[in-house]
């Protein structure tokens, strides 16, 4: 009688094969009974022995897999290999394969044994819907296809495989975690070859063990990730604390703070180079860097960046937002000259330094490999950018405070000097003393090296040296021998404007005797203010400096004040001289009158 086969693709229940024994010649009933009983007992013993040996082999195989699971918590691959080794040893099969569905929509083959396995490995991964996985993982139980080539309800992917490598039977065991399919084990045999219950149970056990291995790896990786995140968080907190310490210690040293930020950013983000740009008008200029080659630094220092799409810094200026380019070679807008070659980078990140919504600078990092910066790394650089803004603002405020303090100190010094000059003007009529005091205070307060006061002689129509400060005797004698009138070009200009005239570099002035003398003495800049009394010019106040450059406006204003006091002193001296002369004339007239009266008495 012909045996009916189970419908293909249905869940499998194993059945025991019927034992057929050949017919024998009839024996006596007593002997026949004893022989039959012995044969039955031997058959049972053999069956139990086979079952015992098979169970022992299965237990040994599962125990070996468990040992591998225990020793390979970080990698499921050794577990998969041991499972396929055990199946190959215990099962009479053509192929064994383990597949995983990691959530990317593809079925990946991770381990296998058997014929034409290299060709099978080359085919995968495949889209899940093109494989038998949906039928198995959807049913969440073993599925058996006894005749893949000719059977019903066989997935087309299996049927195509049978057409290439020949017909076979296939049992597919799902790997389930919390009723969700994560993969399957496929075992093929010759077509219409059944599996007994022990074999099917062992395959399910292997599937469960594979799932345990996968979950162990997932948990291990999650724990490792948490440990890495904790370590990164600790490193970031330490780096942030270090930067804050530098900010507190380096109140006026902005470059030290920015350099520390770039060094910390490189270390925590795995970036070989980091740069901080600061705004200078409409462009960004290099201010601090770490890890850049000298050639790259020279290029950045000589190529300030304007807002635009050609560079990371320019894009940040343009948008005011974080700019991230995993590969500049694949970025059609990027065109910052030879920067990628000089800086040896492919990936770049730009983060704005924002103050009141305005981009005051840009923090950039770069890597040689085309790779994206992680969200945690981007958040870290944003935090560093905020710290850079704090440091910049602190430096600005402290610089302003220092400037105001310096200005206040100068103002106090100027007031004190003016008070001393006023006291000298009011306390003595000795012109030399007053003028010497004025020129000394002028040089000291103006931060110059030498000064002189010239008085105008109305009779000779020339300026004569009357007081000096900060000059040696040789220079004083040389200048004292020089005479110049109102027609000298610089003097004429000062008299015409009635304002101080400065020469930022004496080498650029037209040659003249006094200029040559002062240049030989090592002076490079001059500021001269006319001494004006009413509409008359009574002299000149001159200060000289050894470094070239324009004089600040506050120094110009100070010279005007001292020049006015000098004019007052000279005018007072002239008035005193006039009074003295008048008194002398009066005394002379009185003497003459007394002599005349005495002479008249004698005659009478």
Number of C-alpha atoms within 10 A of each C-alpha: 3 4 5 6 8 13 15 19 23 15 16 20 12 12 10 8 8 6 5 6 6 4 6 6 5 8 10 8 9 8 10 11 12 10 13 11 11 11 12 11 12 12 12 12 12 12 12 12 12 12 13 12 12 15 15 12 15 20 13 13 21 19 12 16 24 19 12 20 25 13 12 16 20 17 17 21 18 16 27 27 18 20 28 22 17 19 21 18 12 15 14 13 20 17 20 24 23 25 22 21 19 12 8 9 12 17 24 20 21 16 22 24 19 15 13 11 14 11 9 14 15 9 10 14 17 13 14 15 13 14 16 19 25 14 19 23 22 12 14 16 18 25 22 27 30 29 23 29 20 15 15 13 13 19 17 14 13 20 18 14 15 17 12 9 10 13 22 25 24 27 24 27 28 30 30 19 14 6 10 12 21 21 25 26 26 21 25 24 21 17 17 16 15 19 19 13 14 14 18 18 15 18 22 20 16 26 22 17 20 27 22 20 26 23 15 19 19 16 14 15 15 12 12 13 12 12 12 12 13 12 12 16 15 12 15 20 13 13 20 18 12 16 23 17 12 19 24 13 12 15 17 19 14 21 16 16 25 29 19 19 29 25 19 23 26 20 15 16 19 14 21 19 24 26 26 28 25 19 19 13 9 11 17 23 22 22 17 21 23 21 16 17 14 11 12 17 20 13 17 20 14 10 15 18 24 19 17 16 18 17 22 28 30 22 24 26 29 14 14 20 15 21 19 20 20 18 18 20 15 11 11 9 12 17 15 15 12 11 16 19 11 17 22 18 21 19 22 27 23 28 30 29 31 17 14 6 9 11 21 20 29 29 29 26 27 27 25 17 14 17 14 15 20 10 9 13 17 18 12 19 27 18 16 24 23 17 20 25 20 16 25 25 14 17 18 15 13 14 14 12 12 13 12 12 12 12 13 12 12 15 14 12 15 18 12 14 20 20 12 16 25 19 12 20 24 12 10 14 18 15 20 16 13 25 28 21 21 30 26 19 21 29 22 17 18 20 12 20 16 22 26 26 26 22 21 22 13 10 6 10 12 17 21 21 19 16 23 25 21 17 14 11 10 10 13 16 12 13 18 16 10 14 14 14 15 16 11 10 11 17 20 13 15 18 21 9 11 17 17 23 19 21 19 18 18 19 15 9 11 10 10 9 12 15 18 14 15 19 15 10 14 12 21 21 23 26 21 25 27 28 31 22 15 8 7 12 17 21 25 25 28 24 25 25 22 17 15 16 15 13 17 9 9 13 16 18 14 16 25 21 16 23 26 18 21 33 25 18 25 25 17 18 19 14 13 14 13 12 12 12 12 12 12 12 12 12 12 12 12 12 12 12 12 11 11 11 11 11 11 9 8 7 6 5
